[in-house]
Amino acid sequence: MDAIITLEPVFKEKIWGGRKLETEFGYTIPAGPVGECWAISAHPNGDCTITSGDYAGKTLSWLWAHHRELFRGAEGEVFPLLVKIIDAADDLSIQVHPDDAYAAEHENGSLGKKECWYVLDADEGATIVVGQRARDRAEFAAMVEEGRWGELLNEIPIHAGDFFQIDPGTVHAIKAGTVVLESQQSSDVTYRVYDYDRRQDDGTLRPLHMAQALDVIDFDAAPIATGELPPAEGPVQVLEANDCYTVARIKVDGSLTVPTPHPFTCVSVTRGSGELNGVPVGRGSHLLALAACDQLELTGDMELVISYL
């Protein structure tokens, strides 16, 4: 029985994308601005194909539907997590995501979109938007209408190694010169508030979703000041733990064994190289450890980010 599988990433062309997925990670990507690598995904908008073991050629959604025993019987109609690398050569739109209840009612039963970002790279002076300062719907709508973005948006400096948890209802935007590893619920629901009036190749504007955004923004959330992590107390540092996922960073210097008593564990190598349970891996490698994998046996000089239920 397969304990660890590899997957073929799905790449997404984006108006704000660049070429770092090719130049920095060595992926073979389509021509033009490519913004996203869906590295571990069973979402219908980017369903990864298994590339190793008994189920090579099948999709991850097929495996979840037909062999739930490989995931220790984890519940849910859809594989619940999605792991991406995002290359923002330009600013992403100002946006917000719904929670499970709103998405289920208004987005054909979709999951909501709780997500988090581990910053892999950021240009000097780069910033990020996390949070906003309006106190209610009316004030937010007025500030948008008047273009008072500097007052409205909570924009802060960003550096490699920062981490941000983005709860549903949080206004946010990754900005130019940033590469992040995103761990999220398996959802593709985004409500755009502002897209800088920029035109797509065909001359059209991307749609905005102000009504939905006003429905879901959490006006009580306090803006944050930094994404800097506290010092790690060991090789495994939990970055976030909530009702949808736990995300941890692992630093390997030599050899390390990490227990994985989970229905599945998403694994992404973010720096360096080595071996994972005997499999050679390097920056940009993504693997899915199934329930049969009870520990990660790691050797080398590398950093990984894992996520699990």
VOMAR-870595 format. One record per residue (C-alpha): x, y, z; residue number from 1; residue in one letter. Coordinates in Angstrom, 3 decimals, padded with zeros to 6 digits, m for minus. Example, Ala and Ser with C-alpha at 12.3 -4.5 7.8 and 13.67 -1.06 7.14 Angstrom:
BEGIN
pt u = 012.300, v = m004.500, w = 007.800, pos = 1, code = a .
pt u = 013.670, v = m001.060, w = 007.140, pos = 2, code = s .
! end
This chain:
BEGIN
pt u = 000.000, v = 000.000, w = 000.000, pos = 1, code = m .
pt u = 001.278, v = 003.473, w = m000.866, pos = 2, code = d .
pt u = 002.356, v = 005.442, w = 002.199, pos = 3, code = a .
pt u = 003.584, v = 008.570, w = 000.361, pos = 4, code = i .
pt u = 002.496, v = 009.797, w = m003.076, pos = 5, code = i .
pt u = 003.769, v = 012.503, w = m005.401, pos = 6, code = t .
pt u = 001.520, v = 014.745, w = m007.489, pos = 7, code = l .
pt u = 001.695, v = 016.740, w = m010.725, pos = 8, code = e .
pt u = 001.169, v = 020.442, w = m009.897, pos = 9, code = p .
pt u = m001.455, v = 022.534, w = m011.696, pos = 10, code = v .
pt u = m000.329, v = 026.009, w = m012.811, pos = 11, code = f .
pt u = m002.556, v = 029.069, w = m013.093, pos = 12, code = k .
pt u = m001.933, v = 032.045, w = m015.343, pos = 13, code = e .
pt u = m002.713, v = 035.269, w = m013.468, pos = 14, code = k .
pt u = m002.660, v = 038.925, w = m014.486, pos = 15, code = i .
pt u = m000.332, v = 039.581, w = m011.522, pos = 16, code = w .
pt u = 001.896, v = 036.495, w = m011.962, pos = 17, code = g .
pt u = 005.550, v = 036.182, w = m012.928, pos = 18, code = g .
pt u = 008.115, v = 033.520, w = m013.884, pos = 19, code = r .
pt u = 009.670, v = 032.595, w = m010.520, pos = 20, code = k .
pt u = 007.895, v = 029.232, w = m010.465, pos = 21, code = l .
pt u = 010.185, v = 028.405, w = m013.405, pos = 22, code = e .
pt u = 013.345, v = 030.303, w = m012.493, pos = 23, code = t .
pt u = 013.362, v = 029.731, w = m008.714, pos = 24, code = e .
pt u = 011.650, v = 026.343, w = m008.390, pos = 25, code = f .
pt u = 012.442, v = 024.664, w = m011.711, pos = 26, code = g .
pt u = 008.858, v = 023.886, w = m012.672, pos = 27, code = y .
pt u = 007.869, v = 023.603, w = m016.323, pos = 28, code = t .
pt u = 005.141, v = 026.228, w = m016.585, pos = 29, code = i .
pt u = 002.998, v = 027.743, w = m019.364, pos = 30, code = p .
pt u = 004.131, v = 030.881, w = m021.205, pos = 31, code = a .
pt u = 003.156, v = 034.272, w = m019.829, pos = 32, code = g .
pt u = 002.503, v = 035.479, w = m016.283, pos = 33, code = p .
pt u = 001.971, v = 032.418, w = m014.060, pos = 34, code = v .
pt u = 000.884, v = 033.265, w = m010.527, pos = 35, code = g .
pt u = m000.028, v = 030.012, w = m008.830, pos = 36, code = e .
pt u = 001.221, v = 026.464, w = m008.458, pos = 37, code = c .
pt u = m001.534, v = 024.265, w = m007.030, pos = 38, code = w .
pt u = 000.842, v = 021.694, w = m005.602, pos = 39, code = a .
pt u = m001.472, v = 019.511, w = m003.510, pos = 40, code = i .
pt u = m005.079, v = 019.914, w = m004.632, pos = 41, code = s .
pt u = m008.205, v = 017.898, w = m005.279, pos = 42, code = a .
pt u = m010.317, v = 020.991, w = m006.092, pos = 43, code = h .
pt u = m012.223, v = 020.743, w = m009.407, pos = 44, code = p .
pt u = m010.510, v = 023.943, w = m010.607, pos = 45, code = n .
pt u = m007.102, v = 022.272, w = m010.227, pos = 46, code = g .
pt u = m007.172, v = 018.548, w = m009.479, pos = 47, code = d .
pt u = m003.636, v = 017.141, w = m009.184, pos = 48, code = c .
pt u = m002.735, v = 013.860, w = m010.901, pos = 49, code = t .
pt u = m000.877, v = 011.246, w = m008.857, pos = 50, code = i .
pt u = 002.564, v = 010.517, w = m010.331, pos = 51, code = t .
pt u = 003.808, v = 007.624, w = m008.167, pos = 52, code = s .
pt u = 002.779, v = 004.223, w = m006.860, pos = 53, code = g .
pt u = m000.266, v = 002.041, w = m007.453, pos = 54, code = d .
pt u = m002.574, v = 004.954, w = m008.299, pos = 55, code = y .
pt u = m000.346, v = 006.852, w = m010.754, pos = 56, code = a .
pt u = m002.511, v = 008.523, w = m013.394, pos = 57, code = g .
pt u = m005.521, v = 008.925, w = m011.105, pos = 58, code = k .
pt u = m006.450, v = 012.276, w = m009.589, pos = 59, code = t .
pt u = m006.300, v = 013.135, w = m005.909, pos = 60, code = l .
pt u = m010.086, v = 013.680, w = m005.880, pos = 61, code = s .
pt u = m010.523, v = 010.145, w = m007.285, pos = 62, code = w .
pt u = m008.321, v = 008.708, w = m004.545, pos = 63, code = l .
pt u = m010.290, v = 010.585, w = m001.857, pos = 64, code = w .
pt u = m013.604, v = 009.368, w = m003.318, pos = 65, code = a .
pt u = m012.642, v = 005.718, w = m003.882, pos = 66, code = h .
pt u = m010.039, v = 004.876, w = m001.239, pos = 67, code = h .
pt u = m010.963, v = 006.744, w = 001.915, pos = 68, code = r .
pt u = m009.294, v = 003.964, w = 003.916, pos = 69, code = e .
pt u = m005.943, v = 005.424, w = 002.769, pos = 70, code = l .
pt u = m006.903, v = 008.570, w = 004.722, pos = 71, code = f .
pt u = m007.911, v = 006.628, w = 007.843, pos = 72, code = r .
pt u = m011.560, v = 007.196, w = 006.945, pos = 73, code = g .
pt u = m011.369, v = 010.992, w = 007.279, pos = 74, code = a .
pt u = m014.809, v = 012.494, w = 006.729, pos = 75, code = e .
pt u = m016.049, v = 015.065, w = 004.220, pos = 76, code = g .
pt u = m017.198, v = 015.063, w = 000.616, pos = 77, code = e .
pt u = m014.055, v = 016.830, w = m000.609, pos = 78, code = v .
pt u = m010.356, v = 016.523, w = 000.201, pos = 79, code = f .
pt u = m010.233, v = 019.410, w = 002.673, pos = 80, code = p .
pt u = m006.863, v = 021.121, w = 002.131, pos = 81, code = l .
pt u = m005.099, v = 022.857, w = m000.753, pos = 82, code = l .
pt u = m001.409, v = 023.820, w = m000.865, pos = 83, code = v .
pt u = m000.161, v = 026.495, w = m003.291, pos = 84, code = k .
pt u = 002.919, v = 028.502, w = m004.120, pos = 85, code = i .
pt u = 002.011, v = 032.054, w = m005.127, pos = 86, code = i .
pt u = 004.383, v = 034.219, w = m007.200, pos = 87, code = d .
pt u = 003.202, v = 037.822, w = m007.049, pos = 88, code = a .
pt u = 005.159, v = 039.843, w = m009.607, pos = 89, code = a .
pt u = 002.414, v = 042.491, w = m009.323, pos = 90, code = d .
pt u = m000.174, v = 043.302, w = m006.653, pos = 91, code = d .
pt u = m003.060, v = 040.896, w = m006.114, pos = 92, code = l .
pt u = m006.524, v = 042.422, w = m005.808, pos = 93, code = s .
pt u = m007.839, v = 043.724, w = m002.486, pos = 94, code = i .
pt u = m010.053, v = 040.793, w = m001.470, pos = 95, code = q .
pt u = m011.817, v = 038.840, w = 001.246, pos = 96, code = v .
pt u = m013.027, v = 035.248, w = 001.644, pos = 97, code = h .
pt u = m016.234, v = 033.842, w = 003.181, pos = 98, code = p .
pt u = m016.542, v = 031.307, w = 005.988, pos = 99, code = d .
pt u = m018.035, v = 027.829, w = 005.599, pos = 100, code = d .
pt u = m021.603, v = 028.883, w = 006.402, pos = 101, code = a .
pt u = m021.715, v = 031.778, w = 003.911, pos = 102, code = y .
pt u = m019.993, v = 029.795, w = 001.163, pos = 103, code = a .
pt u = m022.280, v = 026.799, w = 001.642, pos = 104, code = a .
pt u = m025.343, v = 029.042, w = 001.244, pos = 105, code = e .
pt u = m024.138, v = 031.375, w = m001.510, pos = 106, code = h .
pt u = m021.456, v = 029.397, w = m003.430, pos = 107, code = e .
pt u = m023.128, v = 026.098, w = m004.316, pos = 108, code = n .
pt u = m022.134, v = 024.310, w = m001.146, pos = 109, code = g .
pt u = m018.436, v = 025.238, w = m001.358, pos = 110, code = s .
pt u = m016.197, v = 025.256, w = 001.668, pos = 111, code = l .
pt u = m015.236, v = 028.669, w = 002.994, pos = 112, code = g .
pt u = m011.650, v = 029.829, w = 002.626, pos = 113, code = k .
pt u = m009.499, v = 029.970, w = 005.708, pos = 114, code = k .
pt u = m005.868, v = 030.282, w = 004.632, pos = 115, code = e .
pt u = m002.370, v = 031.083, w = 005.823, pos = 116, code = c .
pt u = 000.835, v = 032.312, w = 004.198, pos = 117, code = w .
pt u = 004.432, v = 031.360, w = 004.918, pos = 118, code = y .
pt u = 006.605, v = 033.918, w = 003.126, pos = 119, code = v .
pt u = 009.336, v = 032.282, w = 001.031, pos = 120, code = l .
pt u = 010.718, v = 035.410, w = m000.574, pos = 121, code = d .
pt u = 010.060, v = 039.160, w = m000.441, pos = 122, code = a .
pt u = 011.773, v = 042.027, w = m002.210, pos = 123, code = d .
pt u = 013.371, v = 044.700, w = m000.061, pos = 124, code = e .
pt u = 010.680, v = 047.159, w = 000.987, pos = 125, code = g .
pt u = 007.815, v = 044.834, w = 000.046, pos = 126, code = a .
pt u = 004.530, v = 045.174, w = 001.906, pos = 127, code = t .
pt u = 001.348, v = 043.180, w = 002.409, pos = 128, code = i .
pt u = m002.257, v = 044.055, w = 003.248, pos = 129, code = v .
pt u = m003.794, v = 042.203, w = 006.200, pos = 130, code = v .
pt u = m006.858, v = 043.820, w = 007.729, pos = 131, code = g .
pt u = m008.740, v = 047.107, w = 007.428, pos = 132, code = q .
pt u = m009.820, v = 049.999, w = 009.637, pos = 133, code = r .
pt u = m013.482, v = 050.689, w = 008.824, pos = 134, code = a .
pt u = m015.855, v = 050.126, w = 011.750, pos = 135, code = r .
pt u = m018.898, v = 048.986, w = 009.787, pos = 136, code = d .
pt u = m020.353, v = 048.318, w = 006.326, pos = 137, code = r .
pt u = m021.314, v = 051.921, w = 005.669, pos = 138, code = a .
pt u = m017.907, v = 053.324, w = 006.567, pos = 139, code = e .
pt u = m016.110, v = 050.664, w = 004.500, pos = 140, code = f .
pt u = m018.321, v = 051.316, w = 001.464, pos = 141, code = a .
pt u = m017.795, v = 055.070, w = 001.762, pos = 142, code = a .
pt u = m014.006, v = 054.775, w = 002.054, pos = 143, code = m .
pt u = m013.883, v = 052.508, w = m001.015, pos = 144, code = v .
pt u = m016.148, v = 054.862, w = m002.979, pos = 145, code = e .
pt u = m013.881, v = 057.810, w = m002.079, pos = 146, code = e .
pt u = m010.670, v = 055.851, w = m002.834, pos = 147, code = g .
pt u = m009.302, v = 056.355, w = 000.692, pos = 148, code = r .
pt u = m007.165, v = 053.221, w = 000.469, pos = 149, code = w .
pt u = m004.313, v = 054.521, w = 002.625, pos = 150, code = g .
pt u = m006.699, v = 055.119, w = 005.529, pos = 151, code = e .
pt u = m008.728, v = 051.971, w = 004.981, pos = 152, code = l .
pt u = m006.149, v = 049.242, w = 004.462, pos = 153, code = l .
pt u = m003.721, v = 047.878, w = 007.058, pos = 154, code = n .
pt u = m000.505, v = 047.647, w = 005.038, pos = 155, code = e .
pt u = 002.634, v = 046.374, w = 006.771, pos = 156, code = i .
pt u = 006.211, v = 045.408, w = 005.826, pos = 157, code = p .
pt u = 006.861, v = 041.780, w = 004.844, pos = 158, code = i .
pt u = 010.020, v = 039.672, w = 004.997, pos = 159, code = h .
pt u = 011.018, v = 036.108, w = 004.134, pos = 160, code = a .
pt u = 010.112, v = 033.847, w = 007.049, pos = 161, code = g .
pt u = 007.023, v = 035.842, w = 008.090, pos = 162, code = d .
pt u = 003.749, v = 034.017, w = 008.649, pos = 163, code = f .
pt u = 000.158, v = 035.259, w = 008.394, pos = 164, code = f .
pt u = m003.075, v = 033.500, w = 009.324, pos = 165, code = q .
pt u = m005.899, v = 034.893, w = 007.162, pos = 166, code = i .
pt u = m009.276, v = 034.090, w = 008.684, pos = 167, code = d .
pt u = m012.473, v = 034.413, w = 006.639, pos = 168, code = p .
pt u = m013.643, v = 038.015, w = 006.779, pos = 169, code = g .
pt u = m010.092, v = 039.440, w = 006.739, pos = 170, code = t .
pt u = m009.474, v = 041.977, w = 003.958, pos = 171, code = v .
pt u = m006.082, v = 041.129, w = 002.437, pos = 172, code = h .
pt u = m003.764, v = 041.394, w = m000.557, pos = 173, code = a .
pt u = m000.402, v = 039.877, w = m001.370, pos = 174, code = i .
pt u = 001.595, v = 042.617, w = m003.069, pos = 175, code = k .
pt u = 004.323, v = 042.738, w = m005.699, pos = 176, code = a .
pt u = 007.701, v = 041.114, w = m005.125, pos = 177, code = g .
pt u = 006.466, v = 038.353, w = m002.837, pos = 178, code = t .
pt u = 006.464, v = 034.538, w = m003.021, pos = 179, code = v .
pt u = 004.408, v = 032.631, w = m000.459, pos = 180, code = v .
pt u = 003.500, v = 029.063, w = 000.373, pos = 181, code = l .
pt u = m000.239, v = 029.089, w = 001.024, pos = 182, code = e .
pt u = m001.998, v = 026.387, w = 003.043, pos = 183, code = s .
pt u = m005.785, v = 026.718, w = 002.888, pos = 184, code = q .
pt u = m009.162, v = 025.077, w = 002.867, pos = 185, code = q .
pt u = m009.977, v = 023.534, w = m000.504, pos = 186, code = s .
pt u = m011.957, v = 026.488, w = m001.817, pos = 187, code = s .
pt u = m011.647, v = 028.870, w = m004.770, pos = 188, code = d .
pt u = m014.095, v = 031.534, w = m003.570, pos = 189, code = v .
pt u = m012.655, v = 035.061, w = m003.600, pos = 190, code = t .
pt u = m014.570, v = 038.344, w = m003.305, pos = 191, code = y .
pt u = m012.652, v = 041.208, w = m004.941, pos = 192, code = r .
pt u = m013.067, v = 044.678, w = m003.473, pos = 193, code = v .
pt u = m010.620, v = 046.505, w = m005.771, pos = 194, code = y .
pt u = m008.404, v = 045.481, w = m008.698, pos = 195, code = d .
pt u = m006.639, v = 048.797, w = m009.519, pos = 196, code = y .
pt u = m008.814, v = 049.270, w = m012.644, pos = 197, code = d .
pt u = m006.327, v = 047.129, w = m014.578, pos = 198, code = r .
pt u = m007.304, v = 045.543, w = m017.861, pos = 199, code = r .
pt u = m007.011, v = 041.900, w = m018.844, pos = 200, code = q .
pt u = m005.506, v = 040.887, w = m022.211, pos = 201, code = d .
pt u = m008.934, v = 041.174, w = m023.835, pos = 202, code = d .
pt u = m009.396, v = 044.703, w = m022.461, pos = 203, code = g .
pt u = m011.995, v = 043.780, w = m019.848, pos = 204, code = t .
pt u = m011.898, v = 044.446, w = m016.121, pos = 205, code = l .
pt u = m012.032, v = 041.508, w = m013.716, pos = 206, code = r .
pt u = m015.352, v = 041.439, w = m011.839, pos = 207, code = p .
pt u = m015.670, v = 042.934, w = m008.351, pos = 208, code = l .
pt u = m017.872, v = 041.484, w = m005.593, pos = 209, code = h .
pt u = m018.562, v = 044.393, w = m003.263, pos = 210, code = m .
pt u = m021.977, v = 043.204, w = m002.051, pos = 211, code = a .
pt u = m020.628, v = 039.817, w = m000.992, pos = 212, code = q .
pt u = m017.515, v = 041.407, w = 000.520, pos = 213, code = a .
pt u = m019.606, v = 043.697, w = 002.711, pos = 214, code = l .
pt u = m021.570, v = 040.636, w = 003.869, pos = 215, code = d .
pt u = m018.499, v = 038.738, w = 005.036, pos = 216, code = v .
pt u = m015.948, v = 041.317, w = 006.275, pos = 217, code = i .
pt u = m015.210, v = 040.985, w = 009.994, pos = 218, code = d .
pt u = m015.350, v = 044.600, w = 011.142, pos = 219, code = f .
pt u = m014.370, v = 043.673, w = 014.713, pos = 220, code = d .
pt u = m010.983, v = 042.133, w = 013.829, pos = 221, code = a .
pt u = m008.052, v = 044.240, w = 015.041, pos = 222, code = a .
pt u = m005.386, v = 044.971, w = 012.397, pos = 223, code = p .
pt u = m002.044, v = 043.232, w = 013.000, pos = 224, code = i .
pt u = 001.368, v = 044.929, w = 013.046, pos = 225, code = a .
pt u = 003.762, v = 042.183, w = 011.920, pos = 226, code = t .
pt u = 004.062, v = 038.666, w = 010.556, pos = 227, code = g .
pt u = 007.318, v = 037.972, w = 012.379, pos = 228, code = e .
pt u = 007.428, v = 034.574, w = 014.076, pos = 229, code = l .
pt u = 008.643, v = 034.024, w = 017.626, pos = 230, code = p .
pt u = 011.990, v = 032.199, w = 017.898, pos = 231, code = p .
pt u = 011.661, v = 028.446, w = 017.313, pos = 232, code = a .
pt u = 012.288, v = 026.280, w = 020.379, pos = 233, code = e .
pt u = 013.187, v = 023.201, w = 018.334, pos = 234, code = g .
pt u = 013.309, v = 021.830, w = 014.796, pos = 235, code = p .
pt u = 009.486, v = 021.647, w = 014.541, pos = 236, code = v .
pt u = 007.568, v = 024.905, w = 015.018, pos = 237, code = q .
pt u = 003.762, v = 024.951, w = 014.864, pos = 238, code = v .
pt u = 002.809, v = 028.100, w = 012.944, pos = 239, code = l .
pt u = m000.987, v = 027.782, w = 013.196, pos = 240, code = e .
pt u = m003.504, v = 025.362, w = 014.652, pos = 241, code = a .
pt u = m007.243, v = 025.859, w = 014.093, pos = 242, code = n .
pt u = m010.391, v = 023.850, w = 013.369, pos = 243, code = d .
pt u = m009.428, v = 023.435, w = 009.674, pos = 244, code = c .
pt u = m005.697, v = 022.695, w = 009.743, pos = 245, code = y .
pt u = m002.442, v = 022.676, w = 011.640, pos = 246, code = t .
pt u = 000.605, v = 024.068, w = 009.827, pos = 247, code = v .
pt u = 004.185, v = 023.543, w = 011.034, pos = 248, code = a .
pt u = 007.675, v = 024.427, w = 009.820, pos = 249, code = r .
pt u = 010.411, v = 021.785, w = 010.081, pos = 250, code = i .
pt u = 014.128, v = 022.586, w = 009.919, pos = 251, code = k .
pt u = 016.365, v = 019.609, w = 009.134, pos = 252, code = v .
pt u = 020.108, v = 019.727, w = 009.826, pos = 253, code = d .
pt u = 021.361, v = 016.149, w = 009.578, pos = 254, code = g .
pt u = 018.605, v = 013.710, w = 010.458, pos = 255, code = s .
pt u = 015.217, v = 014.078, w = 012.106, pos = 256, code = l .
pt u = 012.148, v = 011.892, w = 012.651, pos = 257, code = t .
pt u = 008.727, v = 013.572, w = 012.865, pos = 258, code = v .
pt u = 005.657, v = 011.496, w = 013.877, pos = 259, code = p .
pt u = 002.647, v = 011.843, w = 011.548, pos = 260, code = t .
pt u = m000.341, v = 010.226, w = 013.326, pos = 261, code = p .
pt u = m002.780, v = 012.012, w = 010.988, pos = 262, code = h .
pt u = m005.249, v = 010.868, w = 008.298, pos = 263, code = p .
pt u = m002.837, v = 012.547, w = 005.857, pos = 264, code = f .
pt u = 000.027, v = 015.053, w = 005.921, pos = 265, code = t .
pt u = 000.803, v = 017.565, w = 003.152, pos = 266, code = c .
pt u = 004.572, v = 018.102, w = 002.846, pos = 267, code = v .
pt u = 006.329, v = 020.909, w = 000.929, pos = 268, code = s .
pt u = 010.096, v = 021.451, w = 000.776, pos = 269, code = v .
pt u = 010.704, v = 025.210, w = 000.883, pos = 270, code = t .
pt u = 014.521, v = 025.324, w = 001.062, pos = 271, code = r .
pt u = 017.502, v = 023.009, w = 000.605, pos = 272, code = g .
pt u = 017.496, v = 019.322, w = m000.226, pos = 273, code = s .
pt u = 017.706, v = 015.865, w = 001.294, pos = 274, code = g .
pt u = 015.662, v = 012.701, w = 001.595, pos = 275, code = e .
pt u = 012.180, v = 012.037, w = 002.951, pos = 276, code = l .
pt u = 011.580, v = 008.358, w = 003.823, pos = 277, code = n .
pt u = 014.262, v = 007.459, w = 001.294, pos = 278, code = g .
pt u = 012.874, v = 009.678, w = m001.491, pos = 279, code = v .
pt u = 015.229, v = 012.437, w = m002.761, pos = 280, code = p .
pt u = 013.566, v = 015.866, w = m002.382, pos = 281, code = v .
pt u = 014.504, v = 019.499, w = m002.943, pos = 282, code = g .
pt u = 013.018, v = 022.981, w = m002.982, pos = 283, code = r .
pt u = 009.624, v = 022.794, w = m004.674, pos = 284, code = g .
pt u = 009.035, v = 019.099, w = m003.909, pos = 285, code = s .
pt u = 005.521, v = 018.353, w = m002.634, pos = 286, code = h .
pt u = 004.391, v = 015.008, w = m001.262, pos = 287, code = l .
pt u = 001.264, v = 013.667, w = 000.366, pos = 288, code = l .
pt u = 001.847, v = 011.248, w = 003.235, pos = 289, code = a .
pt u = m001.182, v = 008.978, w = 003.652, pos = 290, code = l .
pt u = m002.391, v = 007.319, w = 006.856, pos = 291, code = a .
pt u = 000.006, v = 004.390, w = 006.370, pos = 292, code = a .
pt u = 002.928, v = 006.792, w = 006.866, pos = 293, code = c .
pt u = 003.333, v = 007.027, w = 010.631, pos = 294, code = d .
pt u = 006.485, v = 009.169, w = 010.577, pos = 295, code = q .
pt u = 008.633, v = 011.328, w = 008.330, pos = 296, code = l .
pt u = 012.260, v = 010.205, w = 008.331, pos = 297, code = e .
pt u = 014.189, v = 013.261, w = 007.154, pos = 298, code = l .
pt u = 017.859, v = 013.683, w = 006.292, pos = 299, code = t .
pt u = 019.745, v = 016.588, w = 004.726, pos = 300, code = g .
pt u = 019.904, v = 020.352, w = 005.065, pos = 301, code = d .
pt u = 016.429, v = 021.629, w = 004.304, pos = 302, code = m .
pt u = 013.263, v = 023.333, w = 005.488, pos = 303, code = e .
pt u = 009.766, v = 021.918, w = 005.052, pos = 304, code = l .
pt u = 006.240, v = 023.082, w = 005.758, pos = 305, code = v .
pt u = 003.638, v = 020.450, w = 006.626, pos = 306, code = i .
pt u = m000.120, v = 020.712, w = 007.087, pos = 307, code = s .
pt u = m002.709, v = 018.280, w = 008.392, pos = 308, code = y .
pt u = m006.196, v = 018.160, w = 009.881, pos = 309, code = l .
! end
